Structure formats: C-alpha cells, structure tokens
C-alpha cells in the first residue's frame, strides 16, 4: 500500500521513478546509520555482556 502510494506520486517514467526510489532508500538508510542507530544504541542490551565476569 505504501509502495503503491509512493509509485503513484513520483513524477516521470518508470526508470526515473526507480532511480528516485533508490536514492530515497539510500538516504533513509544513511540517516538511520548516522543518527537513529547511535541514538538508540545506549538503550539496547547488546553491550551488557556476562562472559568474562
């Protein structure tokens, strides 16, 4: 449903739409790695190890 909405609202022919969607996907992924994941990391239990104690 969301992908159909994006596809309908993007301008241009199919090749341009695919390129724009790829750029948007890379931008969202980069934003997650730069801002979201570092902000959430202190709250995740992955760094609380019990091995070696």
Phi, psi and omega in degrees: 000313179294320181292324177295320178298314178299315182298319181290329187266353177277141181277162171092178178286176186301321181296320179291321179298317179297317179296316179296318178296323178294317178296318178297319179296318178295321179295318179294317178297317178296318178297321178297315182289330183275318187244314189287306184298316177297329179288329183270337186305318180297339182269355182269146184276009186291335181272355179270084182269152176246356180283133178092005178264000000 
